[in-house]
Amino acid sequence: MMKPAELREKSIDELQTRERDLNEQLFKLRFQRATGNMEQPSKIRQVRREIARIKTLLNERSRA
């Protein structure tokens, strides 16, 4: 989990790569939840919030 300050230091390409990785991780977590193998249910929420932070930063930079 990266802090917002750490995310702001990243380039657009790095943010897009991180978003892609998090989306893959979210898919795997959802699959674990569906099969009942989930150890940390709160992990889904953390990943979703980090994706939202990244999307917000990308949107801010595209408008600037």
DSSP file (Angstrom, degrees, kcal/mol; ACC not computed):
  #  RESIDUE AA STRUCTURE BP1 BP2  ACC     N-H-->O    O-->H-N    N-H-->O    O-->H-N    TCO  KAPPA ALPHA  PHI   PSI    X-CA   Y-CA   Z-CA
    1    1 A M              0   0    0      0, 0.0     2,-0.3     0, 0.0    46,-0.1   0.000 360.0 360.0 360.0 121.1    0.0    0.0    0.0
    2    2 A M        -     0   0    0      1,-0.0     0, 0.0     2,-0.0     0, 0.0  -0.695 360.0-121.3 -96.3 147.1    1.5    3.3   -1.1
    3    3 A K     >  -     0   0    0     -2,-0.3     4,-2.0     1,-0.1     3,-0.5  -0.505  26.9-112.9 -80.4 154.2    0.9    6.6    0.6
    4    4 A P  H  > S+     0   0    0      0, 0.0     4,-2.0     0, 0.0     5,-0.1   0.856 117.9  56.0 -56.2 -36.1   -0.6    9.4   -1.5
    5    5 A A  H  > S+     0   0    0      1,-0.2     4,-0.8     2,-0.2    -3,-0.0   0.888 107.2  49.2 -64.4 -37.9    2.7   11.4   -1.2
    6    6 A E  H >4 S+     0   0    0     -3,-0.5     3,-0.5     1,-0.2     4,-0.5   0.879 109.4  52.4 -67.4 -37.7    4.6    8.4   -2.7
    7    7 A L  H >< S+     0   0    0     -4,-2.0     3,-1.2     1,-0.2    -2,-0.2   0.872 102.5  58.5 -66.7 -36.3    2.1    8.2   -5.5
    8    8 A R  H 3< S+     0   0    0     -4,-2.0    -1,-0.2     1,-0.3    -2,-0.2   0.763 100.4  57.8 -65.5 -24.2    2.5   11.9   -6.4
    9    9 A E  T << S+     0   0    0     -4,-0.8    -1,-0.3    -3,-0.5    -2,-0.2   0.649  90.3  94.2 -79.1 -15.2    6.2   11.4   -7.0
   10   10 A K  S <  S-     0   0    0     -3,-1.2     2,-0.1    -4,-0.5    -3,-0.0  -0.387  77.0-116.9 -79.8 154.8    5.6    8.7   -9.6
   11   11 A S     >  -     0   0    0     -2,-0.1     4,-2.2     1,-0.1     5,-0.2  -0.330  31.9-102.7 -80.7 170.7    5.5    9.4  -13.4
   12   12 A I  H  > S+     0   0    0      1,-0.2     4,-2.4     2,-0.2     5,-0.2   0.909 122.7  51.0 -61.5 -42.9    2.3    8.9  -15.4
   13   13 A D  H  > S+     0   0    0      1,-0.2     4,-2.3     2,-0.2    -1,-0.2   0.905 110.0  49.4 -62.3 -41.7    3.7    5.6  -16.9
   14   14 A E  H  > S+     0   0    0      1,-0.2     4,-2.4     2,-0.2    -1,-0.2   0.892 111.2  49.9 -65.1 -38.8    4.6    4.3  -13.4
   15   15 A L  H  X S+     0   0    0     -4,-2.2     4,-2.4     2,-0.2    -2,-0.2   0.907 110.5  49.5 -66.1 -41.2    1.1    5.1  -12.2
   16   16 A Q  H  X S+     0   0    0     -4,-2.4     4,-2.1     2,-0.2    -2,-0.2   0.894 111.8  48.8 -65.3 -39.3   -0.6    3.4  -15.1
   17   17 A T  H  X S+     0   0    0     -4,-2.3     4,-2.3     2,-0.2    -2,-0.2   0.922 111.6  49.3 -64.6 -43.9    1.6    0.3  -14.5
   18   18 A R  H  X S+     0   0    0     -4,-2.4     4,-2.5     1,-0.2    -2,-0.2   0.887 109.8  51.9 -62.5 -39.7    0.7    0.3  -10.8
   19   19 A E  H  X S+     0   0    0     -4,-2.4     4,-2.3     2,-0.2    -1,-0.2   0.916 109.2  49.8 -63.3 -42.9   -3.0    0.6  -11.7
   20   20 A R  H  X S+     0   0    0     -4,-2.1     4,-1.9     2,-0.2    -2,-0.2   0.924 111.6  48.6 -61.0 -44.8   -2.8   -2.3  -14.0
   21   21 A D  H  X S+     0   0    0     -4,-2.3     4,-2.3     1,-0.2    -2,-0.2   0.906 111.6  49.5 -62.2 -42.3   -1.1   -4.4  -11.4
   22   22 A L  H  X S+     0   0    0     -4,-2.5     4,-2.7     1,-0.2    -1,-0.2   0.865 107.6  53.9 -67.0 -35.7   -3.6   -3.5   -8.8
   23   23 A N  H  X S+     0   0    0     -4,-2.3     4,-2.1     2,-0.2    -1,-0.2   0.895 109.8  47.9 -65.1 -38.5   -6.5   -4.3  -11.1
   24   24 A E  H  X S+     0   0    0     -4,-1.9     4,-2.1     2,-0.2    -2,-0.2   0.917 112.2  49.4 -65.0 -42.7   -5.0   -7.8  -11.6
   25   25 A Q  H  X S+     0   0    0     -4,-2.3     4,-2.4     1,-0.2    -2,-0.2   0.896 109.6  51.8 -62.8 -40.6   -4.6   -8.1   -7.8
   26   26 A L  H  X S+     0   0    0     -4,-2.7     4,-2.6     2,-0.2    -1,-0.2   0.901 107.5  52.6 -63.3 -41.0   -8.2   -7.1   -7.3
   27   27 A F  H  X S+     0   0    0     -4,-2.1     4,-2.0     1,-0.2    -1,-0.2   0.927 110.8  47.2 -59.2 -45.5   -9.4   -9.7   -9.8
   28   28 A K  H  X S+     0   0    0     -4,-2.1     4,-2.4     1,-0.2    -2,-0.2   0.891 111.4  51.0 -64.8 -39.5   -7.5  -12.4   -7.9
   29   29 A L  H  X S+     0   0    0     -4,-2.4     4,-2.3     2,-0.2    -1,-0.2   0.903 109.5  49.9 -65.3 -40.3   -8.8  -11.2   -4.5
   30   30 A R  H  X S+     0   0    0     -4,-2.6     4,-2.1     2,-0.2    -1,-0.2   0.888 110.1  51.2 -64.4 -37.2  -12.4  -11.3   -5.9
   31   31 A F  H  X S+     0   0    0     -4,-2.0     4,-1.9     2,-0.2    -2,-0.2   0.913 109.2  50.4 -65.6 -42.3  -11.8  -14.8   -7.1
   32   32 A Q  H  X>S+     0   0    0     -4,-2.4     5,-2.2     1,-0.2     4,-1.0   0.903 109.9  50.8 -61.0 -40.9  -10.5  -15.8   -3.7
   33   33 A R  H  <5S+     0   0    0     -4,-2.3     3,-0.4     1,-0.2    -1,-0.2   0.905 109.1  50.9 -63.7 -40.7  -13.6  -14.3   -2.1
   34   34 A A  H  <5S+     0   0    0     -4,-2.1    -1,-0.2     1,-0.2    -2,-0.2   0.853 113.8  43.8 -66.9 -34.0  -15.9  -16.2   -4.4
   35   35 A T  H  <5S-     0   0    0     -4,-1.9    -1,-0.2    -5,-0.1    -2,-0.2   0.550 113.3-117.3 -88.9  -7.4  -14.1  -19.6   -3.7
   36   36 A G  T  <5S+     0   0    0     -4,-1.0    -3,-0.2    -3,-0.4    -4,-0.1   0.669  82.3 116.5  84.6  16.7  -14.0  -18.9    0.0
   37   37 A N      < +     0   0    0     -5,-2.2     2,-0.3    -6,-0.2    -4,-0.2   0.202  36.2 133.0-100.0  15.5  -10.2  -18.9    0.3
   38   38 A M        +     0   0    0     -6,-0.6    -9,-0.0     1,-0.2    -8,-0.0  -0.521  28.1 176.6 -79.6 127.3   -9.9  -15.3    1.5
   39   39 A E  S    S+     0   0    0     -2,-0.3    -1,-0.2     1,-0.2    -6,-0.0   0.808  77.9  33.3 -93.9 -36.0   -7.6  -14.6    4.4
   40   40 A Q    >   +     0   0    0      1,-0.1     3,-1.7     2,-0.0     4,-0.4  -0.813  59.0 178.4-125.0  90.6   -7.8  -10.8    4.5
   41   41 A P  T >> S+     0   0    0      0, 0.0     3,-0.8     0, 0.0     4,-0.6   0.794  82.0  63.6 -60.6 -27.2  -11.2   -9.4    3.5
   42   42 A S  H 3> S+     0   0    0      1,-0.2     4,-1.8     2,-0.2     5,-0.1   0.666  83.9  77.6 -71.7 -14.8  -10.1   -5.9    4.1
   43   43 A K  H <> S+     0   0    0     -3,-1.7     4,-2.4     1,-0.2    -1,-0.2   0.855  87.5  57.7 -64.1 -35.2   -7.4   -6.2    1.4
   44   44 A I  H <> S+     0   0    0     -3,-0.8     4,-2.5    -4,-0.4    -1,-0.2   0.926 106.7  48.5 -60.0 -45.0  -10.1   -5.7   -1.3
   45   45 A R  H  X S+     0   0    0     -4,-0.6     4,-2.2     1,-0.2    -1,-0.2   0.906 110.7  50.4 -63.0 -42.7  -11.0   -2.4    0.2
   46   46 A Q  H  X S+     0   0    0     -4,-1.8     4,-2.0     2,-0.2    -1,-0.2   0.911 112.0  47.1 -61.7 -43.6   -7.4   -1.2    0.4
   47   47 A V  H  X S+     0   0    0     -4,-2.4     4,-2.3     1,-0.2    -2,-0.2   0.916 111.2  51.1 -66.6 -43.4   -6.7   -2.2   -3.2
   48   48 A R  H  X S+     0   0    0     -4,-2.5     4,-2.1     1,-0.2    -1,-0.2   0.899 110.4  49.5 -61.2 -40.5   -9.8   -0.4   -4.4
   49   49 A R  H  X S+     0   0    0     -4,-2.2     4,-2.2     2,-0.2    -1,-0.2   0.885 109.8  50.4 -67.5 -38.2   -8.9    2.8   -2.6
   50   50 A E  H  X S+     0   0    0     -4,-2.0     4,-2.3     2,-0.2    -1,-0.2   0.896 109.2  51.8 -67.8 -37.5   -5.4    2.8   -4.0
   51   51 A I  H  X S+     0   0    0     -4,-2.3     4,-2.6     1,-0.2    -2,-0.2   0.917 109.6  50.4 -60.9 -42.4   -6.8    2.4   -7.5
   52   52 A A  H  X S+     0   0    0     -4,-2.1     4,-2.2     1,-0.2    -2,-0.2   0.896 109.1  51.1 -63.5 -40.5   -9.1    5.3   -6.9
   53   53 A R  H  X S+     0   0    0     -4,-2.2     4,-2.3     2,-0.2    -1,-0.2   0.921 111.3  47.9 -61.5 -43.7   -6.1    7.4   -5.6
   54   54 A I  H  X S+     0   0    0     -4,-2.3     4,-2.6     1,-0.2    -2,-0.2   0.921 111.2  49.9 -64.5 -44.1   -4.2    6.6   -8.8
   55   55 A K  H  X S+     0   0    0     -4,-2.6     4,-2.3     1,-0.2    -1,-0.2   0.884 109.7  52.2 -62.4 -37.8   -7.1    7.4  -11.1
   56   56 A T  H  X S+     0   0    0     -4,-2.2     4,-2.5     2,-0.2    -1,-0.2   0.931 110.8  46.8 -62.9 -46.0   -7.6   10.7   -9.3
   57   57 A L  H  X S+     0   0    0     -4,-2.3     4,-2.4     2,-0.2    -2,-0.2   0.914 112.0  50.0 -63.0 -43.1   -3.9   11.6   -9.8
   58   58 A L  H  X S+     0   0    0     -4,-2.6     4,-1.9     1,-0.2    -1,-0.2   0.892 111.7  49.1 -62.8 -38.8   -4.0   10.6  -13.4
   59   59 A N  H  X S+     0   0    0     -4,-2.3     4,-1.6     2,-0.2    -2,-0.2   0.910 110.2  50.6 -66.8 -42.5   -7.1   12.7  -14.0
   60   60 A E  H  X S+     0   0    0     -4,-2.5     4,-1.3     1,-0.2    -2,-0.2   0.915 112.4  47.2 -60.0 -43.2   -5.5   15.7  -12.2
   61   61 A R  H  < S+     0   0    0     -4,-2.4    -1,-0.2     1,-0.2    -2,-0.2   0.835 108.4  54.0 -71.2 -31.8   -2.4   15.5  -14.4
   62   62 A S  H  < S+     0   0    0     -4,-1.9    -1,-0.2     1,-0.2    -2,-0.2   0.825 110.5  47.6 -71.8 -28.1   -4.4   15.1  -17.6
   63   63 A R  H  <        0   0    0     -4,-1.6    -1,-0.2     1,-0.2    -2,-0.2   0.749 360.0 360.0 -80.4 -24.5   -6.3   18.3  -16.9
   64   64 A A     <        0   0    0     -4,-1.3    -1,-0.2    -5,-0.2    -2,-0.2   0.476 360.0 360.0 -73.2 360.0   -3.2   20.3  -16.0
